[in-house]
């Protein structure tokens, strides 16, 4: 039975006491959703990801945030991830805020950090200006439109002009009821700076779970954002994400992605370099096991000359898991003197695992430096034998080899706490 209906849109908006403009936005998105077919393997972007085992008719919108106040949460969600104490913390369960704090120092700077529903209520002009207008659009596909109609929860971060946020900020989403539609919207005005860590996690369940998320990172001229998205959903979750970073003149976006969980993930991650001097770096790390299927579709769009993009995605695979990485560097006509790089490297821990690595270039300018690379390999048995010959147990030897594989990417992550969190999870999955 389909529970994604127009009536459900209206019920959700009413339960949140939303203004008329947000209800109108949701209804327009729902109309697009209804008129957009479900993607199949006949669509180019979905050729390697089959949704036949997803029980879509059993999913539904998150209307009232079930179990948001009573859920027991793992202790790691409260761990400090940066050397500097965080200035803002937001914990949500099923899109409903459970804990929240923002330091006086950040408040004095005019930094806005809150859940998305508070932002709609208290900062409507800002939200209406930026919400799915300059970043992700509801017209980008079935799941983007579904998100626009039924989004619930998420984080809003706004840093005013020429303001360096006094401390890092940290947001956590725990999925308890098996369906979430969170929205992250980050807006850095001209000359501002911020560090933001955005976590997503859940336990495991026998029933299929569903996460339909959007991340919008809008970096103004001469602004600087470090963003780390850490996903560790349970093995029952099906995740569909649209993520876009947009960088202005002389702006910088350092974007870290870690994906450890879900039964299936399909994520579209796009970097838009809009003005001369724009710089963007995308660092992705993933580890799959069991029957996990991870499909990452990345775009580095050089929309102006004198722009730089740098992408490095690394993954390790075991059991019968599968990963797909499809990357594209695109340079528009007239986008001269750009420097674009992308690389994807995969380490196979079992013969039964599979990785598809598909780099691409679409260059419409003639004075550019664009490079791409991909590799799929396996553990070096001589390396493992050498370590074992020195008295190191095989499991430890494998852990050391995997750590060495990921080390060049880990060096790009500026926070030890995040590196430790990611590699600790990798070690757990190696030994499963």
N, C-alpha and C positions, 0 to 999 in steps of 0.2 A: 504494500500500500504506500503510495507516494504521500509523504507528509510535508514536502516542500510545496506549499500552496500560497496563493495570494493572501488568503485569510491568515496563514501563519506569519506572513510578513507583517501584516497589520497588528496581529496580536503581540508579536515581539516588540514592535515599535511602541505600542501602547504601554506595555509592561515596563518599558524604560523611560516613559514620559518624554519622548523625543519631540523636538520641534517639527513643524510641518515639512521643512525643507529636507530633513533626513528621511522622513517617511516617503516623500516623493522620490528621493534618490534610490531608496530601497525598491520601490515599486517599478521604477524604470529599469533597475538592474534585474529584477525578477522577470520582466518582460523579455529582456535579452536572454536570460537563462532559459526561459521556456522555448524561445525560438532558435536556440543553438543546440545542435545535436551532440550527443555524448561522443567524445573522441573514440576512435577505433584505430586499429593497426594500419588502416588505409590512409590515415593522416600522417604526413611525413614526421612531425614532431613526436608521434606516438607509435612509430613503427615497431619499436622494440619493447613496448610496454603494453601488456594485455590486461584489461580490467575484467575479464570474464569471471574471475573468482570473487570479485568484490560484490557484496550483498547491498547494493546501493539502496534498494527499496526498504531496507531495514534501518537506514540512517534517518535522521531528522534534525531539525534545528534545535539549538540550545535555547529554550525559551525562558526558563526560570533558574538556571544555574543549580541543578540538583546536587545535593550533598556538598555544596561549597563550604559550609561552615563546619562540617563534622569530619571531613576526610583526614585520615592520618597521613602525614607527609614524611618522606625520608629526610634524615638529618643533613644529607649533603646539599640540599637546596639552600641552606642558610650559611654555607661556607663562604668565607672571604676569598675572592679570586684575584684581588689586586693588592699590591703592597700598601697603597694608600687606602684608608678606610672609605667605604662608599658613602656618598652624600645623599643618595636617594635609593630606597628599596621599595619594590612593589611586588607583592605575592598575590597571584590570582588562582583560584580553583574554578575550573569550568567557566572562565571569563568573568567571575565575580571576585571583587577585591576582598582579600582576607586580612592582609597586613600591608601597611603603607607608612612610609616616613620620608620626609624631605628636610635636609638640614637647613638651619637658619641662614647659613652662608649662601647656599644656592638660592633660597627664597629672596635674600637681599639683592642678589644679582639679577633678579627677574626671570630666572630659569623656571619654566613650567614643566613639571614631571608628574604625571597622574595617569589614571586609567582612561581609556578612550571615552567612556560614557560621561565621566566628569568633565572631560575636555569639551564634548559636545554641548554640555549644559552650561559650563562656565566660560568657555572660550569659543563660542560658536563662529565668530568671524574668521579666526585662524583655521579652525577645522574645515569649515565650508570652502575656504580658499584652496586648501591643499589636499583634502581627502579624495584620493583616487582621481586627481585632476592632472598633476604634473608627474606622478609616478606611475603606478599600475592603473590600467583602465579596465572597466567592467566588460569592455568589448574584446578582451584578449582571449576569451574562451569560455567554455561551459563552467569551469570551476571558478574563474575570476568573477563571472556574473553571479554565480551562486553565493560567493563570498559577499559581494556588494549587497545582495538582498538580505542575507542572514548573519552578517558579522555580529559578533558579540565579544566584548572584552578586548584586551590588548592595551598597548601603552602609547602615550603621547609624550614626546619630548620636544620642547621648544627652547632654543637658546638665542637670546636677543643679540642685536648687532654689536660687534666688537666686544663680546663677552667670552672669557675663557672660563668654562664651568669649573668651580672650585674643587670638585671631587668627582670621581667616577659614579655612574648610576647603574643600577642592577634591577632587572625585571625577571620574574619567574612565573611561568604558567604551569600548573599541574592539571593534567586531564584526568578527571575522576569518573565522569559519566559516559566517557567514550565518544563524545562529539564536541568539538570546539571550532570556533570560527574567528580566531583572534586577529587583531589588526595592529601592526606596529607602524607608527608615523613619527618620523624624526625630522625636524626642521631646524637647520642651522642658518641663521641670518649672516649677512656679510661680516667677515672678520671674526667669527666666533669659533669656539673649540669645545669638544666634548668627547668623553669616553663612555660607551654604553655597552653593557653586557645583557643579552636577551636569551633567557633559557626556556626550554620546552621539555617536559618530561611526563611520564606516566608509569603506572604499574602494568602488569600483564593480566590479561583476561582471556577467557575462552571465546567471548563474543568479539566480533570485529569492531574496531573503533575507527573514528574518522576525525581528521584535522584538516581544515580548509583555511589556510592562512595567507595573509598579505603582509609584506614588509616594504615600506617606502622610506628611503633615506635621501633626503633633499639637502644638499650641501651647497651653501651660497658662495659667492665670490670670496676668495681668500679665506675661506673657512676650512676647518680641519676636523674630521670625524673619524674616530676609531670605533668600529662596531664589531662585536663578536656574537654570532648566533650559534647557540649550543643546543642541539636536538638530541634527546635520548628517550624517545617514546618507547613504549612496550612493543613486543613482537606481534601484537594483534592490531596495531594501528595502520591505517591507510592515510597517507599524507599527500596533500596537493597544495603546493605553494607557488605564489607569484611574488617575486622579490625584485625591486629595482632601486639602484642608486643613481642619483643625478648630481653631477658636479659642475659648479660654475667656474668662472675665470680664476685661475691660480688657486683653486680649491683642491683639497686632498681628501680622499676616502680610502681608508685602510679597512678592508672588509674581510673578516674571518668567518668561515663556515665550518662547523663540525657536525657530522651526521653519523650517529651510532645506531639508532633504533628504527622502528617500524617494520611492518611486513612488506609494505611497498611505499616508496616515495617517488613522486614526480614533482620536480622543482624547476621553475624557470627563473634564472638569476641573471639580471641584466645590469651592466654598467654603462651609463650614458655620460660621455665626456663632451660637454656642450660648448665650452669656450676655450680659447687659447690659454695654455698654462694648466688646464685640468689634469689631475693625476689620480689614477685609481689602481689599487692593488687588491686582488681577490685571492685569498688563500683558503683552500678547501681540503679537509681531511675526513676520511670515512673508513669504517671497518664494518664489513658485513659477514654474517654467518647464517647457519640454518638455511632457510629458503628465502631470505631477504632479497628484495629487488629494489635497487636504487637507480633512478634515472635523473641525471642532472643535465639541464640544458642551459648553457652559459652564452652570454652575448657581451662583447666589448665593442661598443659603438662609438667610434671617433667622429663626432658630429662637427668638429672644428679642427683646424690645423694646430700644430705645436701642442699636441696632447700625448699623454703617456698612459698606457695600461699594461699591467703585469699580472698574469694569472698563473698560479701553480696549484693543481689539485692532485692529491695523492690518496690512494686507497689500498687497503689490504682485504683479501677475500678468502673465506674458508668454507668448507662444507659444500652445499649446492647453491650458494648465493650467487647473485648476478648483479653487475653494475653496468650502467651505460653513462658515458659522458659524451655529450655533443657540444663542441665549442665553436664559436665563430668570432673572428675579428672583422669588423666592418668599418670601412673608411668611406665617407661620403665624398662626392666630387668637390674638389677644392680643399679637402682636408690634407694639406701638404705638411711635410716634416713631422709626421706622427711616428711614434715608437710603440708598437704593439707586440706583446709576447704572450704566448699561452703554452702550457705544458701539462700533460696528464700522465701520471705514472702509476702503475698498478702492480701489486705484489700478490701472486697467487700462492696461497698456503695449502691448497688441495687441488688435485687434478679435476675434480668435479665442479669447481667454481668457474665462472665465466665473466670476462670483462670486455666490453666493447668501448673502444676509444676512438673518437671521430673528430679530429680537429678540422678547422676550416678558415679560409680567408675569403673576403669579398672586398676587394680593393678597387676603388674608383678614382684614385689619385696616383700620381706617378713619382712623387718624391717622398717615399715612406720607408720605414724600417719595420717590417712585420715578420715575425718568426713563430712557428708552431712546432710542437713535438709531442709524441706520445710513445709510451712503452708499456709492454706487458711482460712480466718475467716471474720467476719463481725463486724460492729460497736457494741459495748456493749450498749444495750438500757438503762441499769441501770446507766452507766457512763454518757450518754447523759441526762438522767432524773436528775441525781444529779447536773450536771452543770446548767440545766435549773431551778432547784429548788432554785438555788442561784441567780436567776435573769438574767442569761445569755441567750440571744436569741438562738433559736435552731441552726441557721446557724453558729453562733459563736462557739457554743458548738461542732458542727461537725468539724469546722476548728481546734479547739483546740485538739480534739481527733486524727484527721489526723496528726496534727503536732507532737503529742506525738508518733504516730506510726512511723513516719519517723525520729524522733530525733536521734536514735542510728546510723542511716546511715549518717545523716547530720553532726554528730560529726566527721566523717571520712573525711569530706571535709575541707581543711585547710584555706579556704578563705570566710570571712563573706559575701562579695559581691556576690559570687556564690551561697551561701546558700540562701541569700535574693532573688536573681533572681529566683531560682528554686521554693522556697516556695511561692513567690508572684504569680507565674504562677499556682501553685497548687490551691491556694485560688480562682483565677479566674475561674478555671475549676470546682471547687466545686460548685460555684454559677451560672454556666451556665444553 
